[in-house]
Amino acid sequence: MERVRKHFLFRGFVQGVGFRYRMYYAARANGVSGWVKNNYDGSVEAELEGTDAAIDQTVTQVSSGRFVEIEDMEIRSVPICNSHSFEIIG
C-alpha cells in the first residue's frame, strides 16, 4: 500500500485532555510516523505518515476519546519524509 503524509490542524477542546498522548499511542499502534504538538492558540497540529487507512484509523481513535471535542479539522497533503517514528514535539 502506498504511504502518504498529511498535515492536520485540530481546533476545539483538544488541549488539556490527553490529545497528544492519545495520538502518540494510536499512531504507534497503527504503524503511523510523524509528530504532534500544541499551538499557542489552543489548537493541535500534527503530521501523520502511513497508509490512508492507518492515518484515518489513528485520527478516529483520537477523536473518539473521552473529553476530546474536535470542532474543526484542516487537512492537507505534504511531501513524504520517510520517517520511522512518532514524536510529541511540543
Secondary structure as UniProt FT lines:
FT   STRAND          4..13
FT   HELIX           19..29
FT   TURN            30..31
FT   STRAND          33..38
FT   TURN            40..41
FT   STRAND          44..50
FT   HELIX           52..63
FT   TURN            66..67
FT   STRAND          69..78
FT   STRAND          86..88
//
